[in-house]
Amino acid sequence: MGAVVTRGFLECLLGLYFLSHIPITLFVDLQAALSPELYPVELTDLKNWYSKEFKDPLMQDPPVWFKSFVFCELVFQLPFFPIAAYAFFKGSCRWIRTPAIIYSVHTITTLIPILYTILLEDFSRASAFKGQRPEMLRERLTLICIYAPFFIIPLILLVFMLRNPYYKYEEKRKKK
């Protein structure tokens, strides 16, 4: 009984994660890679406020490698978000296992250089980063806390898909 409740809770959490990720991607993240003319002033103001308030150099003046990650988010991840939200809200959809593993590994892999850059980049010497940037450790840690859920939740998803007995083993179909 406890395993079913835990699975249900995690499926609900993951459903909320994927559902919430759709507007975040469409309205904020994609501004790093797409033309500003595609967005209304209110959304560009939101992105500008965020990037200045939290001194996020990746969103203020995105380097090419970061834009490539955002492009992958557009092409590969965004179409997956509603499918994953559906599967996890419905619950017990074993078919989501392989796509969820692919998504989680891809996302974790892209977050490693992002978190590494935020934590260790010497922004005062890096010519690629203009504008405001985190200078104090507190500012860097705040920015890491903003990006961290996009590392932690995919890591939970990966462990859940690999370790949960319900998703780990497929039912054997009877041969006729």
C-alpha positions in Angstrom: 0.0 0.0 0.0 2.8 2.4 0.9 4.6 1.9 -2.4 1.4 2.7 -4.3 0.8 5.9 -2.3 4.5 6.9 -2.9 4.2 6.1 -6.6 0.9 8.2 -6.8 2.5 11.1 -5.0 5.6 11.1 -7.2 3.4 10.8 -10.3 1.4 13.8 -9.2 4.6 15.8 -8.5 6.0 14.9 -11.9 2.7 15.8 -13.6 2.8 19.2 -11.9 6.4 19.6 -12.9 5.8 18.9 -16.6 2.6 21.0 -16.7 4.3 24.0 -15.1 7.3 23.6 -17.4 5.2 24.4 -20.5 4.6 28.1 -19.7 8.1 28.5 -18.2 9.6 27.3 -21.5 7.2 29.1 -23.8 7.2 32.5 -22.1 10.7 32.7 -20.5 13.3 30.2 -21.5 12.8 30.4 -25.2 13.5 34.2 -25.1 17.1 33.2 -24.8 17.2 31.7 -28.3 14.3 33.2 -30.2 13.9 36.7 -31.6 12.6 39.3 -29.1 10.0 40.4 -31.7 8.1 37.2 -31.1 7.3 38.2 -27.5 5.0 41.0 -26.1 6.6 43.7 -24.1 5.2 42.2 -20.8 7.0 38.9 -21.3 10.3 40.6 -22.3 10.0 42.8 -19.3 9.5 39.7 -17.1 12.6 38.1 -18.5 14.6 41.3 -18.1 13.4 41.8 -14.6 14.3 38.2 -13.7 17.7 38.3 -15.3 18.6 41.6 -13.6 17.1 40.8 -10.2 18.9 37.5 -10.0 21.9 38.5 -12.0 21.5 35.6 -14.4 24.1 36.1 -17.1 22.8 33.2 -19.1 19.5 34.9 -19.7 20.8 38.4 -20.0 23.3 37.7 -22.8 23.0 34.0 -23.6 26.2 32.4 -24.9 25.9 30.2 -28.0 26.2 26.9 -26.0 23.3 28.0 -23.8 21.2 28.9 -26.8 21.8 25.4 -28.1 20.4 24.0 -24.9 17.4 26.2 -25.2 16.9 25.1 -28.8 17.0 21.4 -27.6 14.4 22.4 -25.0 12.2 23.8 -27.8 12.6 20.9 -30.2 12.8 17.8 -27.9 11.6 18.7 -24.5 8.6 21.0 -25.1 6.7 18.4 -27.2 7.3 15.9 -24.4 6.0 18.1 -21.6 2.2 17.7 -22.3 2.7 13.9 -23.0 4.5 13.4 -19.7 2.0 15.6 -17.8 -0.8 13.4 -19.2 1.0 10.2 -18.4 1.8 11.1 -14.8 -1.5 12.7 -14.0 -3.3 9.6 -15.4 -0.9 7.4 -13.5 0.3 3.9 -14.1 1.4 4.5 -17.7 4.3 2.2 -18.1 4.9 3.4 -21.6 6.3 6.7 -20.3 9.4 4.9 -18.8 11.8 5.1 -21.8 10.9 8.6 -22.9 11.1 9.8 -19.2 14.6 8.2 -18.9 15.7 9.9 -22.1 14.3 13.3 -20.9 15.8 13.1 -17.5 19.3 12.1 -18.7 19.2 14.8 -21.3 18.1 17.5 -18.8 20.6 16.5 -16.1 23.3 16.5 -18.7 22.5 20.1 -19.8 22.2 21.3 -16.2 25.7 20.2 -15.3 27.5 22.9 -17.4 24.8 25.5 -16.4 25.3 24.9 -12.7 29.1 24.6 -13.1 29.2 28.0 -15.0 27.1 29.7 -12.4 29.1 28.4 -9.5 32.7 28.6 -10.9 32.9 31.0 -13.8 35.0 34.0 -13.3 32.5 36.4 -14.8 34.8 39.4 -14.4 37.3 37.8 -16.9 34.8 36.1 -19.2 34.2 38.2 -22.2 31.1 36.2 -23.2 29.1 37.5 -20.3 28.0 41.1 -20.3 25.6 43.0 -18.0 25.0 42.1 -14.4 26.4 38.9 -13.1 26.6 37.1 -9.8 29.7 38.3 -8.0 29.2 37.2 -4.4 28.7 33.6 -3.3 25.3 34.4 -2.0 24.2 35.6 -5.5 25.6 32.5 -7.1 23.9 30.2 -4.6 20.6 32.0 -5.2 20.9 31.5 -8.9 21.8 27.9 -8.4 18.6 27.5 -6.3 16.6 28.8 -9.2 18.1 26.3 -11.6 18.4 23.4 -9.1 14.8 22.1 -9.4 15.4 21.5 -13.1 18.3 19.2 -12.1 16.8 17.6 -9.0 13.3 16.7 -10.3 14.8 15.0 -13.5 17.2 13.1 -11.1 14.2 12.0 -9.0 12.4 11.0 -12.2 15.4 9.0 -13.4 15.7 7.1 -10.1 12.0 6.6 -10.0 11.9 5.1 -13.5 14.9 2.9 -12.9 14.1 1.7 -9.4 10.3 1.6 -8.9 9.2 -2.0 -9.4 6.0 -0.9 -11.2 8.0 0.9 -13.9 11.0 -1.4 -13.8 9.3 -4.6 -14.9 6.9 -4.9 -17.8 4.0 -7.4 -17.6 4.6 -10.4 -19.8 1.9 -10.8 -22.4 0.3 -14.2 -22.8 1.0 -16.0 -26.0 -2.0 -17.4 -27.8 
